[in-house]
Structure formats: structure tokens, C-alpha cells
Amino acid sequence: MEKEVEPVVLSVINEKRLLGEKLTPVEIIAKMGVFDARTQASSSAWLASGDNVIATLWAELVNVAANGRWFYLESLDVHRRPGGGDRSPMQVQRARDRLQLLKFSLDEGQGIRTVLQTNRVEIMEAESDKMAKVSVRTPDDAEWHVADWNPEEKLAILVRGERGWLPSEDEIEIARIRCGVPTARDRAGAALSREDLHAAAVDYLVKHFAGYGYRTENVSSEHFGYDLDVSDKKGKTLLKLAVKGLGAGTPSFKITPAERAGAQDGDPWRLAVVSDAGTPQAAHKVYKPTELEDMPGLEPEI
């Protein structure tokens, strides 16, 4: 979605959209030299005339370094979607086809012609949402290239503009988190303390609900029996969420007496369990008070 795009990137897209030809996504890649563009429209990379590689870049995942250079992190893990979740066999094949073309451009020392695409759903849901559609697809006049290809880290870095530059390690790490690309720490399964898992789970949910325009207040320190107060734009409370974070080494959780009391009060109390908290694969599920006793991960009372 456009609200997730870096402002400088969005300004380039808007300028191109306003001043350029009014073309459909299929017409755009056809004009760039993609053969039989209509049947290949669902792909994310193409080998066009002249052996030119064309690749779609999700504008929401384009990063801007401190020096103003643009870069894009490309996960080499074909089995996982951005932000977590397994790809379907068809999605895996499309990811493989895309990486094969990007590697071809690297091996041949060629640049990449790119199409900046924004989506109509939140970027971490775009690949998993069957109803997701392209919002805007705009050709980028600047050339990109594969600046780094690291199979050990399962990461490639695409850079816009002149060669010879890479983002700093800190910029890459920040971009990994923003773009849902697992870090080496994540892949190693590093364990977090219960406190860190809880903090990460709370942060994840705050960002999740903020993305839908809701106001989320962290009231953990008040010991109300819930951690987050989720309200609408008018200030009406929609949910009172008790939050639990699960991660490596911590596959279960306990419910406090205050939380049980909150559950007994009923609506709008809910329990939100965030799995893989503190990693790009974080995901959550919300449970009603009546579902507590049979839910997975709950430690029995002693």
C-alpha cells in the first residue's frame, strides 16, 4: 500500500504516473519487450528482447540509505513468503524463475530494468492474499543491478544507480526487519527471554492494528488483566488484548489471575498469541475467553 512506501520513492512513482502514458500493467511490460506479456503477467521477472532482464520490485520494500541511494533486499529462500509463511508450489516455482533471471543478469554483468509496483493490501499480505491486486505499476527509468549475492545468508542486494556501492550492515539489518527477510540470528533460532518475547509481541500487535487505522495503547504496566487497549478513531474500545509471545525455546505460556479475571468479564477481552515473536515470521491468533482452556501452548495451572 502507498502508505508503506518511502516518501522519495512514492514521489518518483507519482511523477511518472502523472506524466507518463496511461498503460495497464500488461501494456507496460509488453512495451518493455516482454513477449506474450498477457500470459506472463502473473510473473515477477521476465527475459525480454535483447536478453534484457525485467523485474518487478514491490515499492513498499524499496529501502533508502542515509546517502539517498535506493536498495532492495531479495530473499534467496524460495520457500518462504516475505514476512513469513510457506509458499505454495506455484509460488515456489515463480520465485525460482525470478531468482534464475536475477542471477543471469549478475553472471552476465548486465543491469536490470525494473517496474515499481504498489499493492492494494498491506505488503506482508500481498503474496498470501488471493484477492490482492496491483495498485500501480510504473517503469523506473534508472537502471538497477545485483550488487551482492550471498547464498550463505540467503540474501541478494539490488541497488539502483551506479555500481560499486552497498548499504551498511546496519542499513541492511534494518531493511531485513522492515522487509520481512530473516536475519542470520533468526535462522539460527536464537531464543529470547519471556520478557523480550512479550515486548516483541506487543510491538508487533501495535504495528498490526495501526496499519488498519486503529489506536492501540500499551497498558501492560497497569496490570489490568490485559496489555493493549485497541480503539477506533472515535476512541471507542474495540478490544482489550492480553498478549503472549512465543518463540524459540519458549513454546508455551501461562495466564495470570488478573488475565483470568479479565476473561471472565467477557467482551471485549481477548487473548492474542504471537508466534515467532521478534522475527519477520511473527504471526498472531486471537482467542475468545471461551476458547482458553483448550488452546495450544497454555501451561496447566499447578
N, C-alpha and C positions, 0 to 999 in steps of 0.2 A: 504494500500500500504506500501511497505517496508520502504519508506522514513518517514512514520509516526510512526514507531516502535522505542522504546527506544534502543539505541545502544547496551547495555548489553543484552537486550532481543533478539535482532536480532543476536548477536554473538552466543548465545546458539542455536537458530534456525538453523543458517548456519552450525555450527559444527555438529549438529545432522543430518542435511540434507546431509552433505558431507560424514559422517562416517557411517550413518545408511543404512538400506536396502532401495532399491528403490521401494516404495509401493505407490499405489494410495490412495486417501482419503478413499475410501471404504475399501480397504485392511487393512488400518491402524486400523480402528475401529473394523473390524472383528477380527483382531489379538488380540485386547484388550479384546475380549469376547462379543462383541455385536452380538446378534442373528439376522439373516436375515439382515445383515448390508446394503445390497444394497437397500432394500425397505425403510430403515430408514436413508439413507444418508443425507436427507434434514433436519433432526432434528439437534438440537444443544446440546442435552443431552440424555444419554441413561442409562438404567439399565442393566448392563452386568452380566455375570455369577458370582455367589457368591454374588449377590446383591450389586455389586460394581457400584457406580455412576461414569460415564464418562461424562465430559462436554467440549465442545469446548470453548476456550477463544480467542477472537479476539486479536491478538498480538498487534495491533495498540492501544488497550485500556488497556494494562497492564502497570501499573504505578510502578515506582521505588522510594522508600522512601529515605530520606537522609542517612539512615543507610544501604542502599543496599537491603532491603527487598522488594519483589515484592508483589503488591496487585492489586485487580481488583474490581471495583465498579459494582454491579449488581442492576439495577433498578427493583423495585418491581411493577412498573406501567406497566402492560402488554399491555396497550392500546396505548402507545407512543413509537416510534422508537428512538434509540439514535440520538441525535441532533434535534429531533422534527419531527412532522408529525404523523398522525394516522396510526396504523397498520390495515391491512386487517383482516377479521375474521379468516382466516387460520393462519396468523402471530400471532394473539392474542392467538389462541389455542396452537401454538408451544411454545410461551412464557410461558403460564400457565404450560404446560407439563414440561418445563425446570425448572421453579421455584419449582414445586412439587418435582422434583428429588433432587434439591439442599436442600430443606427443609427436605426431607427424610434423607439425609446424616447428616444434623445438628442434627436432633432428635435422630438418631441412634449413634451419636458420631463418625461417620466414616469420613475418608478423602475422597478426590475426585481425581480421575485420570483425568488429563487434556490433551487436544490436543491444541497446539498453532497454530492458523490459521492466515495467512495473506491473503489479498484480492487484486483483480486486479483493484479495483476502490477505490476512497477515502472512508475512513471508515464511514463517516457520510452519504454516499450514498449507502453503501453496501446492506443494508436491503431493500431499496426502489428501487434499480436498478434491473429490471428483467433480465438484461443481465450480472449481476455481477457473477463472478466465483471465486472459491478458487484459490489462487496463490500457497500457500504452506500450508500443514497440517502436523505438527510434534508433536509426543508424547513428553510430558515433563516428564523426569524421576523423578523429585521432586514431592512430594505429596502436594496438596493444601487442604484447608479446609474452611468451612464457619466460619469466626471469629466473625461476628456480623450480626444480623438480626433485622432490625428496621422498622416495618410496618408503624409507625407514620411518619417517614422520607421517607418511600417508598424506602428503601435502604438496601442492604446486602453488606457485605465486604468479599471477598475471599482473603485468604492470602496463600502465598507459603512458605512451610517450617514449622518450629516448631510452636506449639501453644503458646498462652499467650502474643501475641503482636498485636497491632493495630496501624495503621498510626495516626499521629497527626491530630487535627482538621484542621490545615492549609493545610496539605497534602491532606486531604480528599476534602477540598473545591477546591483546585487547580485541583485535579483529576476530580471533578464533572464538572468543566468547560471544561476541556480537553476532557472528555468522553461524553459530552452532557447529563449529568444527572442533571435534575432540582434541584436547591437548595431550601431550605425552603423559602428563600426570593422570589425566582421566583414563587413558587406555591402560595404564599400569594398575588402575583400581585403587588409587590411594584412598585410605579411609579417613573420614572426618569425624570429629567428636560429635556427640549428640547435640551439643550446643551449636556447633558450626553447621550441622545439618539443619537444625531448626531455623537458624538465621538465614541460611541459603534458601530454605523452603518458603519462608516468609517473603524474602526479597523476590523470589520467582512469582509468587502469587500477586504481590503488589503490582509488578510489571504486567502480569497477565490481565488483571482486571482494569488497570489503567489503559491498556490497549483498547478496551471496549468503552472507554469514556467514564468508568465508574471511579468514585473516590474511595480510596482504601486507607484506613487509619490503623496503624500498628498500636495495639493496646496491650501487648504482652506483659508489660511491666505492671499493669493494674491488677492482674490475676483475677479477671472477671470470669474465667472459665472458657474464654476464647481469646484468640490472638489478633484477629483482624475484624474490623467493622467495615463492611462494604456497603456503600450507599450510592444512590443515584444523584443526578445533578441538582435535585431539589433538596438533598440532604436526608431523604428517607432511607432508613436502614433496610437493606435487602437481605444481607447475610451476616451472621456472626460466626466466624470460622475459627475453630480450634485447629491448629496446624501441626502436622507431624512430618518430619523429613526422614526419608530412608536413603541409605547409600551403602557403599562397600563396607562390609563388616558390621553394619547396623541394619539388619533386615526386619526388625520388629520395633514396637513402640508400646508405651504404657499410656493409660488415660488417668489423669489426676482426679481426685474427688471433686474439685471445682468444675472440671470439664464434665464429669458425670452429672453434676447438679445442673449445669447448663443444658445438657442433653435432655434432662427430664423436663425442663421448661418448654422444650419443643421449638417450633418455628420462631425466629429464623435461624436457630442454631444448626450448624453443620460441622462435620469433621472433614478436613481436607488433608489428604495424604499425598505427599510429593515424593515420587520415586526418583532415584538417581539425582537427588538434590545436590546442587553445587556443580553440576556438569551440564554440558549442552544438551544431554539426552533427558533432562528433567521433564517429568510429565506428572499430571495430578488427577486424582479422582475424588469426588465429593460424596460423602455418605450422610444419610439421614439418621436421626437418633435411633430409629427402629432397626437400623442395619448394623449397629455397633458390635453386638456380641458375636456375630458370625463372620465378621470381616477378616480378611487375611492380614497377618502381621501383628495383630493385637496380642500382647502378652497376657496370660491369665492372671487374675488377682490372686494374691497369696493370703 
